[in-house]
Amino acid sequence: MTSAQQNDSISTRVPDVFAAEPTAAQGLTSPVRQARIAGMLYLVVAVLGAFAQIVRLQAYVPGDASATAANVVAKIGILRLSFVADLTQNLVWLFFAMALYRLLQHAGKNLARAMVIFVVVSVSIASLNMINQMGAIVVATNPAYATAFGVGGSNALVLLFMDLHFYGYLIAQMSWLWLFALGLLGLRSGMFPRVLSILLMVGTAAYLIHALAQFFAFSFAPGVASAMVIPETLSEAALLLYLLIKGVKTPRVATPATAASST
């Protein structure tokens, strides 16, 4: 055998490592990149949503119409800003759901579609519910209502609108079954750690118990809310951090050495 033939036979046995690496890297980084994009969208949802809710809670005093109306007037600028923030995060939430669908649809298209539907339902309820916040702002700042109904009647209307927003928010929260669907998708796909997937499903149960307690167990509602906020917060914070930091779990690609030894 000539030296040229020997070189050719050796080259056919040696894997082209440099040619294979870019393809493997692209296969690995694509799901991770998609997951981190979803994580950034979720971060926007979390920041804007938390800001809007904190501002509302600072203005809303359940059972006290005068204090609530006075707070709305005093915080009118930031309340209007929270209104815009909430509407914006609802829109971004839809894009977040679409990003998750693209990432996890291979684990079950029907389940992935159900997750998106739950998000759309929740976003629709939450967006319509914002009318109540705007109603409180309009009544509190327009003197025509105080003239027509008196100061006491006007304040009562402001409190009514804020009460309606509070319960509307809980109704939207009851449709947060998207977290449960996401947990199942994470288990099926293997792209999320098992602990995270289970935590998402536990968080869903916590949101439902929290909302139902406010409607049907008034005397226990404060205690239930305090207990349920822990799994609620942990589930969503864990999802956010995992998407941003890790992305998703990806299958390990065999190196040329391991591939050769297995043959």
Secondary structure per residue as TSV (DSSP state, phi and psi in degrees):
chain	resnum	aa	ss	phi	psi
A	1	M	-	360.0	131.8
A	2	T	-	-74.1	164.8
A	3	S	H	-65.2	-33.4
A	4	A	H	-66.2	-40.7
A	5	Q	H	-67.2	-37.9
A	6	Q	H	-62.6	-42.1
A	7	N	H	-63.5	-39.2
A	8	D	H	-65.2	-41.3
A	9	S	H	-68.2	-35.7
A	10	I	H	-66.8	-41.6
A	11	S	H	-66.0	-28.9
A	12	T	H	-74.4	-25.7
A	13	R	H	-85.8	-23.4
A	14	V	S	-88.4	123.2
A	15	P	-	-66.9	146.7
A	16	D	-	-81.9	84.5
A	17	V	H	-61.2	-44.3
A	18	F	H	-68.9	-29.5
A	19	A	H	-76.8	-29.4
A	20	A	H	-81.1	-29.2
A	21	E	H	-60.4	-46.5
A	22	P	H	-60.4	-37.9
A	23	T	H	-65.4	-43.5
A	24	A	H	-63.8	-40.9
A	25	A	H	-64.9	-39.9
A	26	Q	H	-64.6	-40.1
A	27	G	H	-64.6	-32.2
A	28	L	H	-79.1	-42.1
A	29	T	H	-78.9	-21.9
A	30	S	H	-61.2	-52.2
A	31	P	H	-64.2	-37.5
A	32	V	H	-64.6	-42.9
A	33	R	H	-62.8	-43.0
A	34	Q	H	-61.7	-41.9
A	35	A	H	-64.9	-38.6
A	36	R	H	-72.2	-32.3
A	37	I	H	-63.6	-43.7
A	38	A	H	-60.4	-39.4
A	39	G	H	-62.9	-39.7
A	40	M	H	-66.3	-39.0
A	41	L	H	-63.5	-41.5
A	42	Y	H	-66.4	-33.6
A	43	L	H	-63.1	-41.7
A	44	V	H	-61.5	-44.2
A	45	V	H	-59.8	-45.3
A	46	A	H	-65.7	-44.8
A	47	V	H	-67.9	-49.2
A	48	L	H	-67.4	-41.2
A	49	G	H	-65.0	-43.0
A	50	A	H	-64.7	-42.2
A	51	F	H	-59.0	-47.6
A	52	A	H	-63.3	-42.0
A	53	Q	H	-68.9	-40.0
A	54	I	H	-62.7	-42.6
A	55	V	H	-63.0	-43.2
A	56	R	H	-62.8	-43.8
A	57	L	H	-65.6	-28.2
A	58	Q	H	-71.6	-27.1
A	59	A	H	-92.0	-31.2
A	60	Y	-	-86.0	121.4
A	61	V	-	-120.5	98.2
A	62	P	T	-56.1	130.5
A	63	G	T	83.4	-3.8
A	64	D	-	-124.2	96.2
A	65	A	H	-67.7	-42.1
A	66	S	H	-64.1	-46.1
A	67	A	H	-65.5	-40.3
A	68	T	H	-64.4	-45.7
A	69	A	H	-63.4	-40.8
A	70	A	H	-64.7	-39.8
A	71	N	H	-65.9	-39.4
A	72	V	H	-62.5	-43.0
A	73	V	H	-66.1	-43.0
A	74	A	H	-68.2	-30.8
A	75	K	T	-110.6	28.0
A	76	I	H	-59.2	-40.6
A	77	G	H	-64.0	-48.6
A	78	I	H	-73.1	-26.9
A	79	L	H	-68.5	-38.7
A	80	R	H	-65.1	-37.9
A	81	L	H	-65.7	-38.9
A	82	S	H	-66.7	-31.6
A	83	F	H	-61.9	-47.5
A	84	V	H	-65.2	-40.3
A	85	A	H	-62.6	-41.1
A	86	D	H	-67.3	-42.5
A	87	L	H	-63.4	-38.5
A	88	T	H	-66.5	-43.9
A	89	Q	H	-67.9	-29.4
A	90	N	H	-64.2	-40.5
A	91	L	H	-66.4	-45.1
A	92	V	H	-64.4	-33.3
A	93	W	H	-59.1	-36.5
A	94	L	H	-63.9	-43.7
A	95	F	H	-65.2	-35.5
A	96	F	H	-61.9	-43.7
A	97	A	H	-63.5	-39.6
A	98	M	H	-65.0	-38.1
A	99	A	H	-65.4	-41.1
A	100	L	H	-65.4	-37.3
A	101	Y	H	-61.2	-46.5
A	102	R	H	-62.2	-34.5
A	103	L	H	-75.6	-35.6
A	104	L	H	-119.2	4.7
A	105	Q	G	-62.2	-25.9
A	106	H	G	-65.5	-19.3
A	107	A	G	-83.1	-5.8
A	108	G	-	151.2	102.8
A	109	K	H	-64.6	-40.1
A	110	N	H	-64.0	-41.6
A	111	L	H	-67.6	-38.9
A	112	A	H	-65.5	-39.2
A	113	R	H	-64.9	-40.1
A	114	A	H	-60.8	-40.6
A	115	M	H	-59.2	-46.1
A	116	V	H	-64.4	-40.0
A	117	I	H	-62.4	-42.8
A	118	F	H	-60.9	-39.9
A	119	V	H	-64.8	-44.3
A	120	V	H	-61.4	-42.2
A	121	V	H	-62.6	-46.9
A	122	S	H	-63.4	-42.6
A	123	V	H	-64.1	-39.5
A	124	S	H	-63.2	-46.5
A	125	I	H	-64.1	-45.6
A	126	A	H	-64.1	-38.4
A	127	S	H	-68.6	-44.2
A	128	L	H	-64.4	-34.2
A	129	N	H	-65.1	-21.8
A	130	M	H	-64.5	-19.2
A	131	I	H	-58.5	-35.3
A	132	N	H	-66.1	-40.3
A	133	Q	H	-64.3	-43.6
A	134	M	H	-65.0	-35.2
A	135	G	H	-60.6	-42.2
A	136	A	H	-63.6	-39.6
A	137	I	H	-65.3	-44.0
A	138	V	H	-64.4	-47.1
A	139	V	H	-64.8	-40.7
A	140	A	H	-69.4	-28.1
A	141	T	H	-106.1	-8.7
A	142	N	-	-101.6	113.0
A	143	P	H	-65.0	-14.4
A	144	A	H	-61.8	-32.1
A	145	Y	H	-73.0	-39.0
A	146	A	H	-65.7	-35.4
A	147	T	H	-67.4	-41.2
A	148	A	H	-76.4	-41.6
A	149	F	H	-109.0	-5.1
A	150	G	H	83.7	162.6
A	151	V	H	-62.8	-42.8
A	152	G	H	-63.2	-43.4
A	153	G	H	-66.0	-39.2
A	154	S	H	-64.3	-43.7
A	155	N	H	-62.6	-38.3
A	156	A	H	-63.8	-37.2
A	157	L	H	-65.0	-40.8
A	158	V	H	-60.0	-46.5
A	159	L	H	-63.1	-39.7
A	160	L	H	-59.7	-45.7
A	161	F	H	-63.6	-39.2
A	162	M	H	-70.3	-35.6
A	163	D	H	-61.9	-45.1
A	164	L	H	-62.3	-39.0
A	165	H	H	-64.4	-40.8
A	166	F	H	-58.6	-48.2
A	167	Y	H	-74.3	-31.7
A	168	G	H	-63.3	-37.6
A	169	Y	H	-62.9	-38.8
A	170	L	H	-67.4	-37.5
A	171	I	H	-63.1	-43.3
A	172	A	H	-62.1	-36.4
A	173	Q	H	-65.2	-31.6
A	174	M	H	-67.5	-20.0
A	175	S	T	-92.9	14.9
A	176	W	T	-81.4	36.7
A	177	L	T	-69.3	-8.1
A	178	W	H	-60.9	-30.8
A	179	L	H	-66.1	-38.5
A	180	F	H	-65.8	-45.2
A	181	A	H	-61.7	-39.3
A	182	L	H	-64.9	-39.8
A	183	G	H	-61.2	-42.2
A	184	L	H	-64.5	-41.4
A	185	L	H	-62.9	-39.1
A	186	G	H	-63.1	-39.1
A	187	L	H	-67.4	-44.6
A	188	R	H	-66.6	-41.0
A	189	S	H	-80.5	-25.3
A	190	G	S	74.9	9.8
A	191	M	-	-85.2	-16.8
A	192	F	S	-112.2	149.6
A	193	P	-	-60.4	147.7
A	194	R	H	-58.3	-39.4
A	195	V	H	-62.0	-43.0
A	196	L	H	-64.6	-42.9
A	197	S	H	-61.5	-43.9
A	198	I	H	-66.8	-38.9
A	199	L	H	-62.0	-37.0
A	200	L	H	-63.7	-39.9
A	201	M	H	-70.5	-37.0
A	202	V	H	-64.8	-40.4
A	203	G	H	-60.4	-37.4
A	204	T	H	-60.8	-46.8
A	205	A	H	-60.4	-39.3
A	206	A	H	-63.3	-43.1
A	207	Y	H	-62.3	-41.5
A	208	L	H	-66.4	-44.6
A	209	I	H	-62.5	-42.6
A	210	H	H	-57.9	-48.6
A	211	A	H	-68.2	-44.2
A	212	L	H	-64.7	-34.8
A	213	A	H	-63.6	-36.1
A	214	Q	H	-67.6	-27.8
A	215	F	H	-91.1	-34.7
A	216	F	H	-121.6	-10.3
A	217	A	-	-134.6	67.5
A	218	F	T	-58.1	-39.8
A	219	S	T	-69.7	-27.1
A	220	F	T	-98.4	-5.5
A	221	A	H	-56.8	-46.0
A	222	P	H	-61.0	-42.9
A	223	G	H	-66.7	-40.6
A	224	V	H	-64.0	-42.8
A	225	A	H	-61.0	-42.0
A	226	S	H	-64.2	-36.4
A	227	A	H	-75.9	-40.4
A	228	M	H	-75.4	-21.2
A	229	V	H	-64.8	-24.5
A	230	I	H	-68.4	-56.6
A	231	P	H	-66.4	-30.8
A	232	E	H	-60.0	-51.0
A	233	T	H	-67.5	-42.7
A	234	L	H	-62.2	-42.3
A	235	S	H	-64.0	-46.3
A	236	E	H	-75.4	-36.6
A	237	A	H	-66.0	-40.5
A	238	A	H	-64.1	-42.4
A	239	L	H	-62.2	-45.6
A	240	L	H	-60.5	-49.0
A	241	L	H	-65.5	-39.0
A	242	Y	H	-66.5	-43.1
A	243	L	H	-63.5	-40.5
A	244	L	H	-74.0	-40.3
A	245	I	H	-90.3	-53.3
A	246	K	T	-91.9	-38.8
A	247	G	-	91.6	-97.9
A	248	V	-	-147.6	163.4
A	249	K	-	-75.5	135.2
A	250	T	-	-122.5	147.9
A	251	P	-	-65.6	144.3
A	252	R	-	-75.8	133.2
A	253	V	-	-92.7	130.7
A	254	A	-	-68.4	136.0
A	255	T	-	-77.0	162.4
A	256	P	H	-55.2	-36.0
A	257	A	H	-66.4	-47.3
A	258	T	H	-68.2	-35.1
A	259	A	H	-65.4	-39.8
A	260	A	H	-68.1	-37.8
A	261	S	H	-70.6	-26.8
A	262	S	H	-78.8	-16.3
A	263	T	-	-90.3	360.0
